[in-house]
Structures are given as structure tokens and as C-alpha cells.
Amino acid sequence: MRIGLLTEGGYPYVSGDARLWCDRLVRGLGQHEFDVYALSRSQHQEDEGWIPLPPNVRRVRTAPMWTAEDDEVVLGRRARRRFTECFGELAAVLSGASGSAPAVSKGSSAGTSGAIKGPSGGVSTLEADRFANALYGLAELARETGGLAGALRSETAVRALERACRAPGAHRTAREARVPDLLAVAAHLERALRPLSLDWYEDDGLGAVDLCHAASGGPAALPGLLARHFTGVPFLVSEYGVRLRTHYLTAPDAPPAVRSLLAAFHGRLAAEAYARAEVVTSGNTHARRWQERCGADREKLRTVYPGMDARPFAEVGESPECADPDALVWVGRVEPAKDLVSLLHAFAEIRKRQPKTRLRIVGAPAGSEGTAYLGHCRTLAAQLFPDEADGPHAAGDNPVSFEEVGGPELPALADAYASGAVTVLSSVVEGFPISLVEAMLCGRATVSTDVGAVVEVIGGTGLVVPPRNPRALAEACVALLRDPARRARLGAAARARALELFTVEQNIEAFHGIYLEIVSRAPIRRVVLDEAGAPLPFAVPAEAHVPIRRGAPSPSLVVRGGPGWATARPVRATSPAPAPEGAR
């Protein structure tokens, strides 16, 4: 099978989102071929280069999302009118303005979809069809003219957006948009719609793959939508962090008009991707609820947990007695969302009940904000816990230590979890808690806050407390520190659960099955006829080559909507010619 893997800001670059699980997926499915189509986010990401690629990656094509070269395409009068109509309709949908949808574009599937839930949870089939018509109309115009980069950056686009915001029926926040707001929204739409102008959708590109797999929603899903629209390639969307939710959380400071228009665009794009995808996967039930709320059909949704490599943690997991019974361990990226302040206040209460307890905070700061937060936590730890000494002539030592993996005491990540009897997670915001799974693979008892997918991951093998509640966090930690037998039982159960649900092997096996399911249900793009002229479904299995016996010509194939070199007419399969009588 040939898979078109679509990424944005990740694989195959050295840094970025979903890089690790994409690499594990590609290497784990060595029997399949992969074509990688990657959108980069920055010059720095491109300068860092790619990770080593396995031999089953046939080709890699990249395009920048952080800059756009002038395509030097000059639209004629008819093309300008079509662009104004399509982009104006797109803007009208985002602003909520009333209007009649343009004619359905060639091959458009708009109008055939079922009721689609909008970002607000309501049913809006008409609005979804208007958005699809406008989007695919722009895509077809870009394909015919050679690109729309200049048009999307033009004054025409800004004026179309302004007319939509001033039109009857537009939302109040859209009507309040000023010129700076319109310019900001137009610039964001230009970046988000850059995949429309790519030359990836021909018969020698995404049109030649058996399946498009978008490794995230948002811009990465747009090439898959266009490949499906132009060539009928089936489409799969995987999200380990829902992009629409990420947009809501990362744009709180923008003006209300900008937030409203961009939220409408991302919501409509997500709903369109969910509607056209054959299957939509999420990394946990928390993300799955977001997908359903944003328009995904419940029958299409699957939960596929991220795959973790259990081998680095095997030795620690099989030797639980190596832990320090008086040590708590926190592992992760240091940033405000991890709420280490609450953990430090909880540790002050723990020290009153268990004076010998130590807290090891292991992790590096995430960016400049994380560096500032780490400095604040160090200052707070020094205030709450003055250095302690064993005697009057000994140097003092703070019971809270801030460390990083790679030093002499913690050379590997598994050593961090091995250094304590209980692993603590104190986050106020969390998606899929990777550090929690790592602790489970190490056979450690855990105390976690009830955020994100924590309860789903733990499944009764650890203690869970409300977030931002230092007292509850302290009581749970003390309960485990005082009960070694309970710690051992929970750690063993946690390790068994992690090995069953969260390994690389289960992740690869799940996607392997989904690939086969989608291709088996997709419309037949290769047709083989038998002697009677009837089609032979599955004459070319997804994972096998047709065996050619000596003396028997192989069946001829017709590719519908595929490469132009394909035979124009179906060819009947023939029986093997009889061998000469003397050769029997």
C-alpha cells in the first residue's frame, strides 16, 4: 500500500509536533510505502534538517507555511471575478452574513454531506456546503491559474472580507472589525490557504497514493481534502491534540473580531475535514469529545493511544524495589501549566507529616516563559524549605532539588523515575500525559491531578486529586508514602496497564487495521474484468502483488482518475494457454 503522510510543523523535521509517533509509525509499517508531504513552520525548523528516514519512505515534498514566494500569477478578468466570488462567499460564511452560495464546483461533494455540527454544537448543513463550495472553488481556480498566493494577499481579498463583515446578517463582533483587524484576518487566511496553490494534487503526486493520512488537523488536513476532491483518494485524520482547541487556547489576546472570524474559519475547516474523512482518530477520549463537539460523526471516531517505547523503562519496571522510599519525583517540561507552585506548597504539608521526604523536580524549562517560571519555583522552594544540615558543622541541603536528565545522577530518563517511590503530576492543563505513562511503565505508583486524559490513562492504578488543591495532593502522597504494600500493588497494576494499552506495537497494529479497512471500503480505482466482462473486486489486494504464473498473462489494470499512462479500456483477464501436448 502507498500512503501519503501529511504533516504540518513536524515529521520529517528534527523538531516539531507528532515527529516521534510519525517516525515510529513509518518504521513499524515497513511493508507499506510512504510519501511524506510536509508543511514547515519556520526557517529555523528547515535549517535543522530532517531525521534519518527509513527505506520505505519513497519521497518527501515540503512547502513553507511561514513565508510565501510571489507566484507571479496575474489573474485575468474572469479569474479575478471568480476569485472575488469564491473568497467573498468564504468570508460571508465566516462573518455569518447571508447570501446565496455560488455554483457547485466541478466534482464538489458539497450538498451530499449529512448534517454537520458547527463549533457551537448546532446543525448547519447549509453553511457547511457554502464553505465547501467556496473552498473547492478557490482550489480549482488555483489549479487552473497556477496559484493564488498573490490574490490572497491582495487588496481585493481585504475588500471582500470587509464587505462580508458589513453585510446584512453578519455577527455583531464581525461588524465591529476595523481595518487592522481585517488585515490581521486576511494575513492569517492567506497563510492557512497556502496549500491551495501547491502542485501536490496531480496524478504523479497525491493522486498516485492509495490513502492520505493527515497527522494532525488544520493546515495538514487541507492537502488531504484537496487530494480527495481532485482524485478521490480516501482520507484519514489523526489528532493527538485537537487543533481547533489549540487555536482557542493560544489566541486569547486577539481583538474580538479577529478571534470570531478565525474561530469560524478553523471551525469550518475542522468540520469539513471530519465530514470528508473516512475515519477520524484521536489519542484519548478527551480529544475525541472535542472532535465530536466540532462536527465529527461518532461512527467515524476511533481512539488510538500514542505508542510509547517500553524498552528503556523495562529494567526499572522489573525492579521496583530500587526506588528511594522517601522520595517524590516530578518529571516533565517546566512551564506554568504544570503548576509546580501548588506542588511545592503541597510538599510543605507533606514534610510536616513525613519529615524525611525529598522532592526531585526533573525537567528543562520550555522556552523563555518556562525559564522565568523555573526561577520563580527555585525562589519559592528556597523560601519554603531553608537548607537543612545533619549537624552544626555540616553544610545544609534543601529537600527540593531541580535537576535535568543527562547528569551524573540521572543519566537516562528511566533513572529519574527509578529515583523515587511515587511519581507526581500536578498540572492544571494536560492533553495525553506522556510522563504519567512513562512512570507506569516503570512500575511506579502515581498521584495526579484530574485534568485532560489523566483518569483515562490511570484507569484505577493511581490516585487522582482535583487540580490546584495542594492539601488534597499532599494527603494522597502521604497515603502512598506510608503504605509500601499499596504502592507496590498500584505500581504493578500500572505497569501491566501501560504495557497493554500504550506501547508502540498496539499503536502500529491499530493504524495497520485502519489502513486496510479504509482501502477495502474505498471506491475501486483499479478495475480488472474477468472473462465474462464482470469486474473482479480485490483482484489486486492492498498488500500483495498478483502472482504471475509462467504462460499466463497478468490482468490489465485501468486506473480511474489516476496516472495518464493507464490503458483507456478495461482488459479481460484470460485463462492460461494450454501447454503443448508433448510438454505434458
C-alpha positions as CSV (number, residue, x, y, z in Angstrom):
1,M,0.0,0.0,0.0
2,R,1.2,3.5,-0.7
3,I,0.4,6.1,2.0
4,G,0.6,9.9,1.6
5,L,1.6,11.1,5.1
6,L,0.6,14.8,5.6
7,T,2.3,16.7,8.3
8,E,2.5,20.4,9.5
9,G,5.4,21.6,11.6
10,G,6.6,18.0,12.4
11,Y,7.9,14.9,10.6
12,P,10.4,14.6,9.0
13,Y,12.0,17.7,10.6
14,V,14.2,17.3,13.6
15,S,11.9,19.3,15.8
16,G,8.1,19.7,15.7
17,D,4.8,18.2,16.6
18,A,4.0,14.5,16.1
19,R,7.5,13.8,14.9
20,L,8.2,10.8,17.2
21,W,5.0,8.9,16.6
22,C,5.1,9.5,12.8
23,D,8.6,8.1,12.7
24,R,7.6,5.0,14.8
25,L,4.5,4.5,12.5
26,V,6.5,4.7,9.3
27,R,9.2,2.3,10.6
28,G,6.7,0.0,12.2
29,L,4.8,-0.4,8.9
30,G,7.8,-1.3,6.8
31,Q,5.6,-3.4,4.4
32,H,4.0,-0.1,3.2
33,E,5.4,2.7,1.1
34,F,5.2,6.3,2.4
35,D,5.2,9.6,0.5
36,V,5.7,12.4,3.0
37,Y,4.2,15.8,2.3
38,A,5.4,18.2,5.0
39,L,4.5,21.9,5.7
40,S,7.2,23.6,7.7
41,R,6.6,26.4,10.3
42,S,9.9,28.4,10.3
43,Q,13.2,28.9,8.7
44,H,14.8,27.5,11.9
45,Q,12.9,24.3,11.5
46,E,14.1,23.9,7.9
47,D,17.7,24.7,8.9
48,E,17.7,22.0,11.5
49,G,17.1,19.4,8.7
50,W,15.4,16.0,8.7
51,I,15.8,13.0,10.9
52,P,17.1,9.8,9.2
53,L,14.4,8.3,7.1
54,P,13.7,4.6,6.7
55,P,13.9,3.0,3.3
56,N,10.1,2.7,2.9
57,V,9.8,6.5,2.6
58,R,9.8,6.8,-1.2
59,R,9.7,10.6,-1.5
60,V,9.5,13.8,0.6
61,R,8.0,17.0,-0.6
62,T,8.0,20.1,1.5
63,A,6.4,23.6,1.5
64,P,6.8,26.5,3.9
65,M,3.9,27.9,5.9
66,W,5.9,30.7,7.3
67,T,6.7,32.5,4.0
68,A,5.2,32.7,0.6
69,E,7.1,33.5,-2.6
70,D,5.4,35.6,-5.2
71,D,4.0,33.2,-7.7
72,E,3.9,36.0,-10.3
73,V,0.5,34.8,-11.4
74,V,-1.6,37.6,-12.9
75,L,-5.3,36.7,-12.9
76,G,-7.4,37.6,-15.9
77,R,-10.7,39.3,-15.7
78,R,-12.8,36.1,-15.4
79,A,-10.3,34.6,-12.9
80,R,-10.5,37.8,-10.8
81,R,-14.3,37.7,-10.8
82,R,-14.2,34.0,-9.8
83,F,-11.8,34.7,-7.0
84,T,-13.8,37.6,-5.7
85,E,-17.0,35.5,-5.7
86,C,-15.4,32.5,-4.0
87,F,-13.3,34.4,-1.5
88,G,-16.3,36.7,-0.8
89,E,-18.5,33.7,-0.1
90,L,-15.9,32.2,2.2
91,A,-15.7,35.5,4.1
92,A,-19.5,35.7,4.2
93,V,-19.7,32.2,5.9
94,L,-17.1,33.3,8.4
95,S,-18.8,36.5,9.3
96,G,-22.3,35.0,9.3
97,A,-23.6,37.2,6.5
98,S,-26.5,35.9,4.5
99,G,-26.0,35.2,0.8
100,S,-26.5,32.6,-1.9
101,A,-23.9,30.0,-2.4
102,P,-22.0,30.1,-5.8
103,A,-22.5,27.3,-8.3
104,V,-21.1,24.0,-7.1
105,S,-17.6,23.5,-8.3
106,K,-16.7,20.7,-10.6
107,G,-16.6,17.4,-8.7
108,S,-17.6,19.1,-5.5
109,S,-19.1,16.8,-2.9
110,A,-20.9,19.7,-1.3
111,G,-24.5,19.1,-0.9
112,T,-24.0,15.4,-0.3
113,S,-22.8,15.6,3.3
114,G,-25.1,15.0,6.2
115,A,-25.9,17.4,8.9
116,I,-22.6,18.9,10.3
117,K,-22.4,20.3,13.8
118,G,-20.8,23.7,13.8
119,P,-18.3,24.9,16.5
120,S,-21.3,26.0,18.6
121,G,-22.8,22.5,18.5
122,G,-25.7,23.4,16.3
123,V,-26.6,21.8,13.0
124,S,-25.6,23.9,9.9
125,T,-25.6,21.8,6.7
126,L,-26.2,24.9,4.5
127,E,-23.3,26.8,6.0
128,A,-21.0,23.8,5.6
129,D,-22.0,23.4,2.0
130,R,-21.4,27.1,1.4
131,F,-17.9,26.8,3.0
132,A,-17.1,23.7,0.9
133,N,-18.2,25.3,-2.3
134,A,-16.1,28.4,-1.7
135,L,-13.0,26.4,-0.6
136,Y,-13.0,24.0,-3.5
137,G,-13.8,26.8,-5.9
138,L,-10.7,28.6,-4.8
139,A,-8.8,25.3,-5.1
140,E,-9.9,24.8,-8.7
141,L,-9.1,28.3,-9.6
142,A,-5.6,27.9,-8.1
143,R,-5.1,24.7,-10.1
144,E,-6.2,26.4,-13.3
145,T,-4.2,29.6,-12.9
146,G,-1.0,28.2,-11.2
147,G,-1.6,29.6,-7.7
148,L,-3.5,32.2,-5.6
149,A,-0.7,33.5,-3.4
150,G,-0.8,37.0,-4.8
151,A,-4.6,37.1,-4.9
152,L,-4.9,36.1,-1.3
153,R,-2.5,38.9,-0.3
154,S,-4.2,41.5,-2.5
155,E,-6.4,44.4,-1.6
156,T,-9.2,42.6,-3.4
157,A,-9.2,39.9,-0.6
158,V,-9.3,42.5,2.1
159,R,-12.1,44.4,0.5
160,A,-14.1,41.2,0.1
161,L,-13.6,40.4,3.7
162,E,-14.7,44.0,4.7
163,R,-17.9,43.7,2.5
164,A,-18.8,40.4,4.2
165,C,-18.3,41.9,7.7
166,R,-20.6,44.9,6.8
167,A,-23.2,42.8,5.0
168,P,-26.7,42.2,6.5
169,G,-26.8,39.3,8.9
170,A,-23.1,39.5,9.9
171,H,-22.3,38.7,13.5
172,R,-22.0,41.7,15.8
173,T,-18.3,41.0,16.5
174,A,-17.6,40.8,12.8
175,R,-19.4,44.1,12.1
176,E,-17.1,45.7,14.7
177,A,-14.0,44.7,12.8
178,R,-11.7,47.6,12.0
179,V,-9.0,47.9,9.3
180,P,-6.2,46.4,11.4
181,D,-8.5,43.5,12.3
182,L,-9.3,42.9,8.7
183,L,-5.7,43.0,7.7
184,A,-4.8,40.5,10.5
185,V,-7.6,38.1,9.5
186,A,-6.7,38.4,5.8
187,A,-3.0,37.6,6.6
188,H,-4.0,34.6,8.7
189,L,-6.3,33.2,5.9
190,E,-3.5,33.7,3.3
191,R,-1.2,31.5,5.4
192,A,-3.8,28.9,6.1
193,L,-4.8,28.6,2.5
194,R,-1.3,28.3,1.0
195,P,-1.8,24.6,0.4
196,L,-4.3,25.6,-2.3
197,S,-1.5,26.8,-4.5
198,L,0.7,23.7,-4.2
199,D,1.3,21.3,-7.1
200,W,0.8,18.2,-5.0
201,Y,-2.5,17.0,-6.3
202,E,-1.6,15.7,-9.8
203,D,-1.5,12.1,-10.9
204,D,2.2,11.9,-10.1
205,G,1.7,13.3,-6.6
206,L,-1.1,12.6,-4.0
207,G,-3.2,11.3,-6.9
208,A,-1.0,8.3,-7.0
209,V,-1.3,7.2,-3.4
210,D,-3.8,4.7,-2.0
211,L,-4.6,6.7,1.1
212,C,-3.9,10.2,2.6
213,H,-3.1,10.2,6.3
214,A,-3.1,13.7,7.9
215,A,-1.0,13.5,11.1
216,S,-3.0,16.5,12.5
217,G,-5.9,18.7,11.8
218,G,-5.8,22.2,10.5
219,P,-3.4,23.0,7.6
220,A,-2.1,19.4,7.4
221,A,-5.6,18.2,6.6
222,L,-6.2,20.6,3.7
223,P,-3.9,18.8,1.2
224,G,-5.9,15.6,2.1
225,L,-9.2,17.3,1.4
226,L,-7.9,18.6,-2.0
227,A,-6.5,15.2,-3.0
228,R,-9.9,13.7,-2.2
229,H,-11.7,16.4,-4.1
230,F,-9.5,16.2,-7.2
231,T,-8.6,12.5,-7.5
232,G,-10.9,10.6,-5.0
233,V,-8.1,9.4,-2.7
234,P,-9.6,8.3,0.7
235,F,-8.6,10.4,3.6
236,L,-7.7,9.7,7.3
237,V,-7.3,12.3,10.0
238,S,-5.4,11.7,13.2
239,E,-5.2,14.2,16.1
240,Y,-3.3,13.7,19.3
241,G,-4.1,17.3,20.2
242,V,-7.2,18.9,18.6
243,R,-6.0,21.8,16.5
244,L,-9.2,23.7,17.0
245,R,-8.9,23.5,20.7
246,T,-5.3,24.6,20.4
247,H,-6.4,27.7,18.4
248,Y,-8.9,28.6,21.1
249,L,-6.3,28.4,23.8
250,T,-3.5,30.2,22.0
251,A,-5.4,33.3,20.7
252,P,-6.9,34.9,23.9
253,D,-5.3,38.3,23.4
254,A,-6.5,39.0,19.9
255,P,-9.3,41.5,19.3
256,P,-12.8,40.1,19.5
257,A,-13.4,40.5,15.7
258,V,-10.2,38.6,14.9
259,R,-11.0,35.8,17.3
260,S,-14.5,35.4,16.0
261,L,-13.6,35.3,12.3
262,L,-10.6,33.0,12.8
263,A,-12.5,30.7,15.1
264,A,-15.2,30.4,12.4
265,F,-12.6,29.6,9.8
266,H,-10.9,26.9,11.9
267,G,-14.2,25.5,13.0
268,R,-15.5,25.2,9.4
269,L,-12.2,23.7,8.2
270,A,-12.2,21.1,11.0
271,A,-15.9,20.2,10.3
272,E,-15.1,19.8,6.6
273,A,-12.1,17.6,7.3
274,Y,-14.1,15.5,9.7
275,A,-17.0,15.2,7.3
276,R,-14.9,14.1,4.3
277,A,-12.5,11.8,6.2
278,E,-13.2,8.1,6.2
279,V,-12.0,7.7,9.7
280,V,-11.0,10.2,12.4
281,T,-8.7,9.1,15.2
282,S,-7.8,10.7,18.5
283,G,-5.3,10.0,21.1
284,N,-7.7,9.8,24.0
285,T,-11.4,10.2,24.9
286,H,-10.9,13.8,26.0
287,A,-9.8,14.8,22.5
288,R,-12.5,12.6,21.0
289,R,-15.2,14.5,22.8
290,W,-13.7,17.7,21.3
291,Q,-13.8,16.2,17.8
292,E,-17.4,15.2,18.2
293,R,-18.4,18.6,19.5
294,C,-16.7,20.2,16.5
295,G,-18.6,18.2,14.0
296,A,-17.1,14.7,13.7
297,D,-19.6,11.8,13.1
298,R,-19.5,9.5,16.1
299,E,-19.4,6.4,13.8
300,K,-16.2,7.6,12.2
301,L,-14.3,8.2,15.5
302,R,-11.7,5.9,16.8
303,T,-9.4,6.2,19.8
304,V,-5.8,5.1,19.1
305,Y,-3.5,5.8,22.1
306,P,0.0,7.1,21.4
307,G,2.6,4.4,21.2
308,M,5.4,4.5,23.8
309,D,8.7,2.6,23.5
310,A,8.7,0.4,26.7
311,R,12.2,-0.9,26.3
312,P,14.1,2.0,28.0
313,F,11.9,1.5,31.1
314,A,11.9,-2.3,31.2
315,E,14.8,-2.7,33.7
316,V,13.3,-0.2,36.1
317,G,9.8,-1.6,35.8
318,E,11.0,-5.1,36.6
319,S,13.0,-3.9,39.7
320,P,10.5,-1.8,41.7
321,E,12.5,-2.3,44.9
322,C,15.3,0.0,43.7
323,A,13.3,3.2,44.5
324,D,14.0,5.5,47.4
325,P,11.0,5.0,49.7
326,D,11.2,8.6,50.9
327,A,11.4,10.4,47.5
328,L,8.7,12.0,45.4
329,V,9.5,12.6,41.7
330,W,8.1,15.0,39.2
331,V,9.2,14.7,35.5
332,G,8.3,17.0,32.6
333,R,8.7,20.3,30.9
334,V,8.9,23.2,33.4
335,E,6.1,25.7,32.5
336,P,3.2,27.4,34.3
337,A,0.6,24.8,33.1
338,K,2.4,22.2,35.2
339,D,1.6,24.2,38.4
340,L,4.8,23.4,40.3
341,V,3.8,26.2,42.7
342,S,0.9,24.0,44.0
343,L,3.3,21.0,44.2
344,L,5.7,23.0,46.3
345,H,3.0,24.1,48.7
346,A,1.7,20.5,48.9
347,F,5.3,19.3,49.7
348,A,5.4,21.7,52.6
349,E,2.4,19.9,54.1
350,I,4.0,16.5,53.3
351,R,7.2,17.5,55.2
352,K,5.2,18.2,58.3
353,R,3.9,14.6,58.3
354,Q,6.9,12.8,56.7
355,P,10.0,14.9,57.7
356,K,12.4,12.7,55.7
357,T,10.7,13.0,52.4
358,R,12.5,14.7,49.5
359,L,11.1,16.1,46.2
360,R,13.1,15.8,43.0
361,I,11.9,18.0,40.1
362,V,13.4,16.7,36.9
363,G,13.0,18.6,33.6
364,A,14.1,21.5,31.5
365,P,12.2,24.8,31.1
366,A,10.0,25.2,28.0
367,G,11.1,28.5,26.3
368,S,11.6,31.9,27.9
369,E,8.4,31.6,29.8
370,G,9.5,28.3,31.3
371,T,12.8,29.7,32.3
372,A,11.2,32.6,34.2
373,Y,8.8,30.1,35.8
374,L,11.7,27.8,36.9
375,G,13.4,30.8,38.5
376,H,10.2,31.6,40.4
377,C,9.9,28.0,41.6
378,R,13.5,27.9,42.8
379,T,12.9,31.1,44.8
380,L,9.8,29.7,46.3
381,A,11.5,26.4,47.2
382,A,14.3,28.4,49.0
383,Q,11.7,30.3,51.0
384,L,9.6,27.4,52.0
385,F,12.4,25.0,52.8
386,P,15.6,26.5,54.2
387,D,18.7,24.4,53.8
388,E,18.9,21.7,56.4
389,A,22.0,20.2,57.9
390,D,22.6,16.9,59.8
391,G,24.8,18.7,62.4
392,P,26.3,22.1,63.4
393,H,29.4,21.5,61.3
394,A,27.8,20.2,58.1
395,A,26.6,22.1,55.1
396,G,22.9,22.5,54.6
397,D,20.9,20.8,51.9
398,N,17.5,21.7,50.5
399,P,14.9,18.9,50.4
400,V,13.8,20.1,47.0
401,S,16.2,19.6,44.1
402,F,15.9,20.8,40.5
403,E,17.6,18.5,38.0
404,E,17.8,17.6,34.4
405,V,18.2,14.3,32.7
406,G,21.7,13.7,31.4
407,G,23.7,14.5,34.5
408,P,25.8,12.1,36.6
409,E,23.0,11.2,39.0
410,L,20.3,10.9,36.3
411,P,21.9,9.8,33.1
412,A,18.7,8.5,31.5
413,L,15.0,9.3,31.8
414,A,14.3,5.9,33.4
415,D,16.7,6.8,36.2
416,A,14.6,9.8,37.1
417,Y,11.5,7.6,37.7
418,A,13.7,5.0,39.5
419,S,14.9,7.6,42.0
420,G,11.6,7.9,43.7
421,A,8.8,5.7,45.2
422,V,5.9,7.9,44.0
423,T,5.6,10.0,40.8
424,V,3.6,13.2,41.0
425,L,1.8,15.1,38.2
426,S,0.4,18.5,39.3
427,S,-0.8,20.0,36.0
428,V,-3.8,22.3,35.5
429,V,-3.8,21.7,31.7
430,E,-2.8,18.4,30.2
431,G,-3.5,16.5,27.0
432,F,-2.2,13.0,26.9
433,P,0.1,12.7,30.0
434,I,3.3,11.2,28.5
435,S,5.2,11.4,31.8
436,L,2.5,9.5,33.5
437,V,2.7,6.6,31.1
438,E,6.4,6.6,31.5
439,A,6.0,6.3,35.2
440,M,3.5,3.5,34.8
441,L,6.0,1.6,32.5
442,C,8.5,1.9,35.3
443,G,6.0,0.3,37.7
444,R,5.7,3.4,39.9
445,A,2.6,4.4,41.9
446,T,1.3,7.8,40.8
447,V,-0.6,10.8,42.3
448,S,-2.1,13.0,39.6
449,T,-4.5,15.9,39.1
450,D,-7.8,15.3,37.3
451,V,-7.0,17.1,34.0
452,G,-7.1,16.1,30.4
453,A,-6.8,12.3,29.8
454,V,-5.3,11.5,33.2
455,V,-8.2,9.5,34.5
456,E,-8.5,7.6,31.2
457,V,-4.8,6.8,31.3
458,I,-4.6,5.8,35.0
459,G,-7.7,3.7,35.0
460,G,-7.7,3.0,38.7
461,T,-4.0,2.2,39.0
462,G,-3.1,5.5,40.8
463,L,-4.6,8.3,43.0
464,V,-6.3,11.3,41.3
465,V,-7.0,14.6,43.1
466,P,-8.6,17.9,41.9
467,P,-6.2,20.4,40.3
468,R,-5.0,23.5,42.2
469,N,-5.6,21.7,45.5
470,P,-2.3,21.4,47.4
471,R,-4.0,19.9,50.5
472,A,-5.6,17.0,48.5
473,L,-2.3,16.5,46.7
474,A,-0.4,16.3,50.0
475,E,-2.8,13.8,51.5
476,A,-2.6,11.4,48.6
477,C,1.2,11.5,48.6
478,V,1.3,10.9,52.3
479,A,-1.1,7.9,52.0
480,L,1.2,6.2,49.5
481,L,4.4,7.1,51.3
482,R,3.1,5.4,54.5
483,D,1.9,2.2,52.7
484,P,4.6,0.4,50.8
485,A,2.4,-2.6,50.0
486,R,-0.2,-0.4,48.4
487,R,2.5,1.4,46.4
488,A,3.7,-2.0,45.1
489,R,0.2,-3.1,44.1
490,L,-0.6,0.1,42.3
491,G,2.8,0.1,40.5
492,A,2.4,-3.4,39.3
493,A,-1.1,-2.8,38.0
494,A,0.0,0.5,36.3
495,R,2.8,-1.3,34.5
496,A,0.5,-4.0,33.3
497,R,-2.0,-1.5,32.0
498,A,0.7,0.6,30.2
499,L,2.1,-2.5,28.5
500,E,-1.3,-3.5,27.3
501,L,-2.6,-0.1,26.0
502,F,0.2,2.4,25.4
503,T,3.0,0.6,23.5
504,V,4.3,1.3,20.0
505,E,3.2,-2.2,19.0
506,Q,-0.5,-1.5,19.7
507,N,-0.4,1.9,18.0
508,I,1.1,0.4,14.8
509,E,-1.3,-2.5,14.8
510,A,-4.3,-0.2,15.2
511,F,-3.3,2.0,12.3
512,H,-2.5,-1.0,10.2
513,G,-6.0,-2.3,10.6
514,I,-7.5,1.2,9.9
515,Y,-5.5,1.4,6.7
516,L,-6.8,-1.9,5.4
517,E,-10.3,-1.1,6.4
518,I,-10.3,2.3,4.6
519,V,-8.8,0.9,1.4
520,S,-11.2,-2.1,1.4
521,R,-14.2,0.3,1.6
522,A,-12.9,2.9,-0.8
523,P,-14.3,3.1,-4.3
524,I,-12.4,0.9,-6.7
525,R,-9.9,3.0,-8.6
526,R,-8.3,-0.1,-10.4
527,V,-10.7,-2.3,-12.3
528,V,-10.0,-5.8,-13.5
529,L,-12.5,-7.7,-15.7
530,D,-13.0,-11.4,-15.8
531,E,-13.7,-13.5,-19.0
532,A,-17.4,-12.6,-18.8
533,G,-16.7,-8.9,-18.6
534,A,-17.6,-8.6,-14.9
535,P,-15.4,-6.6,-12.5
536,L,-13.2,-8.6,-10.1
537,P,-13.2,-6.7,-6.8
538,F,-10.0,-7.1,-4.8
539,A,-8.2,-8.6,-7.8
540,V,-5.2,-6.6,-6.6
541,P,-5.1,-6.9,-2.8
542,A,-3.9,-4.0,-0.8
543,E,-0.7,-5.7,0.5
544,A,0.1,-8.2,-2.1
545,H,1.3,-8.5,-5.7
546,V,-0.6,-10.6,-8.2
547,P,1.4,-13.8,-8.7
548,I,2.3,-14.2,-12.4
549,R,2.4,-17.8,-13.4
550,R,4.5,-18.8,-16.4
551,G,2.4,-18.9,-19.5
552,A,-0.4,-16.8,-18.0
553,P,-0.5,-13.0,-18.9
554,S,-1.2,-10.8,-15.9
555,P,-4.6,-9.0,-15.7
556,S,-4.5,-5.5,-17.2
557,L,-5.5,-2.6,-14.9
558,V,-7.4,0.5,-15.6
559,V,-6.8,3.4,-13.2
560,R,-9.7,5.8,-12.9
561,G,-8.7,9.3,-12.1
562,G,-5.1,8.0,-11.9
563,P,-2.0,8.3,-14.0
564,G,-2.4,9.4,-17.6
565,W,-0.4,6.4,-18.9
566,A,-3.1,4.0,-17.8
567,T,-4.9,1.9,-20.5
568,A,-8.0,3.6,-21.8
569,R,-10.3,0.5,-21.8
570,P,-10.7,-2.4,-19.4
571,V,-9.0,-5.6,-20.4
572,R,-10.5,-9.0,-19.8
573,A,-8.5,-11.5,-17.7
574,T,-7.6,-14.6,-19.8
575,S,-7.1,-18.2,-18.8
576,P,-3.6,-19.8,-19.1
577,A,-2.9,-21.1,-22.5
578,P,-2.8,-24.9,-22.7
579,A,0.7,-26.4,-22.9
580,P,1.7,-28.3,-26.0
581,E,0.8,-32.0,-25.9
582,G,4.4,-33.1,-26.0
583,A,5.3,-31.0,-23.0
584,R,2.7,-32.6,-20.7
